[in-house]
Amino acid sequence: MKLYFKPGACSLSPRIVLEELGLSHEAVAVDLKAKKLPDGSDYLAINPKGYVPALQLDSGEVLTEGPAIVQYLADQKPEKKLVPANGTMERYRLQSWLTFIGTELHKSFSPLFNSAMPEEAKAIARANLERRLGWVNQQLAGKDYLMGADFTVADAYLFTVANWTRPVKLDISAFTNLTAYMARVAARPGVHAALKAEGLA
């Protein structure tokens, strides 16, 4: 398998999952501005959408979109329990978390990374993020991870996205459940290995 990534981007989430599962893979860095791969070839030939992550399977098939990729990966090693079994209510709860993180958190960061975005729009985005992260903080009360005692692919995604609070200088220190959770996830060997591989540890 090949994972196409950019350090620190949302592709960190499947990178964490690959490390947690111990799955053999090649990681290929993408120049997202030029849409080029290290060998100079066109990344758009791999993923016409032009962003990461993309996972190229040994068959040559390509899977895109982080929430789909992490579930596919976790289903390769069900004994690791990074996803609940398909068809169970717990699996739908996991998908609910992945959707929330993708639509309400991940995309809400986009204006803060956009240098052309007016400050007024960034202020609205910050307020929305603070409100949503506050809700996540409440959901983490008394729990080690989003789904309870077990680390899942949803935690890999939340950890990746919540880490973006640092470069955009969004203070989450008041969210004590969330900050304790971030430290807990960062301490996992698989997470540390993924961060180190991307030069972020």
N, C-alpha and C positions, 0 to 999 in steps of 0.2 A: 504494500500500500504506500501511496505518496500523499502526504498532507501538505497542501500549499498554504503558506502562512505569511503573516507580517508580525514581527515581534511586538507583543503587547496588545495586538488587535484582538478582535473577537475569536480569531483562530486559536488563541491560547486555550480556549475551553476544550476543543477536541484534542489539543496537545496534552492537556492535563489528563483527559480520559484515556488516551493511548498509554500514557505513563502509568496510570492507576491500574490499567488492565494488563500491562506488560506485553502489549502487542508490538510485534516487529513492524517498523515503518521507516520511510525516508521522509525527512522534512525538507521542503523546498521553499526558500524565501522568494517572495514576489515583490518586485518594484511596482507598487500600485499606481504611482504617477505615470510611469512610462508603460505600464502593463507588460513588463518584460520579466523573463526568468533569468537566472544566473548565466545560462548558456546563450542568452541573447534572443531566444525564441519568444514568440508572442503568447502571453498568458491568456489572451482572449480565445485562443484555440482550445484551451483547457476549460475555462469558464467564461463564456461570452458575456456574463453579467459584469465581469471585471473586478470583482472583489473577492476577499477571502472570508471563510475557508472554502476550500474544495478538497475532496478526498477522491483520489484516483485508485480504484480497486485493481487487484492483480489481473482481473478480466479485461481491464481497460475502461470499464464503465466509470463515470464520474458522478459523484453525489455532491450536491451543494446545499447550503443553508445549515448553519451550526446545529440547531435543535434536531434536525433530521440526522445529521452526521453522528452526533453523540449517542443517539438512540440506536442507530445501526451498529456502532462500535460496541456499545454495552451489550447488545443482543448476541454478539459473537462469543461472549464469555458470561453467560447468565449466572454462573456460580459465584461471580464476583459481586452480584447484587447491586450494580450501579443503576439499574432500572428495575422496577417491579415487573412482574409477568404481564405480557400482553393480554388485554381483555379484562384485567382487574380494575376495580375502582381506583386502586393506588396508582396504576399506570396513568389513568386519566388525570389524577391529581398532579402527578409529575408533569404531564403535558400542559396542564394548566399553569404550573410554575414556569415552564420553559416559554410559554406564550407570553405570560406577564413580563418576564425578564426581557424578552425580545421586543415587545411592542411598547411597554410602558417605561422601561429603564434604558435599554440599549439605544433605542431610537431617540430618547429624550436627551441623550448626551450629544447627539449630532450637532445641534446648534452651537454648543460650547466649543467644539473643535473646528468650527467654520469661521475663519478670519473675516469673511465678508458679512457675517451676521451682525446686524445692529445690536448695540448693547441692551436696548430695550427688550429685544427678543431673547437675548441671553438671560436677562433677569427673569423673564417668564419661565424659561426652561429650567433655571436653577430652582425656582419656587416649586415647580412641578416635581422635579427630582427629589427635593427635600421632603415633600409630602409623601411621595411614593416610597422613599427609603425609610421614612418614619413608620410607614405601615409595615414594611418588611421587618424593621426592628421589633415591632410589636409581635409579629408572627414567630419570631425567633425566641421569644420568652420561654425559658424552661426547656429549650431544645438544643441539641448539639448541631443539627443540620436542618435544612428546610423540611425534610420529610420525617424528621424525628431523630432517632439514634444513628441512622445509617447515612453515610455519604453517598450521594447520587450524582448523576450527570447535571442535574439542576444546580447543584452546589458549585460544580466546575464553571458553569455559566455565570451564576451570580457573583462568584469570586472575581472572575475576569472583568465583568462590567463594573462592579463596585470599586475595583482598583483604579478605575478612571477618575474617581473623585480626587485623586492626588494631582495628576497633571492639570486638571481644571480648577484646582484649589477650592473644592467644595468640602467644607468642614463637616465631618460626620461624628466628631468626638462625643456629641451629646447622645448619640445612638449607641448606648453601651452594649446592648445585645449584639448589634451588628459588628461593632469593632472587636468584641471578643470572638465572634464567629470568624471574622477575617483572619485573626491571628491563629485560630484553631485550624482553619483550612490551610493557611500558609505553612503550617508546621508538618503537614502530611508529606511523607517522602515523595510520592508521585507528583504532588504539586510543586514541591521544591525542585525536583528534577526538571519539570517543564519550565519553570521560571529560569533556572540556571541555563538550560539549553537556549533560551531566548535572550540571555544576557540581562535578565531582570532580577536575579537573586542578589 
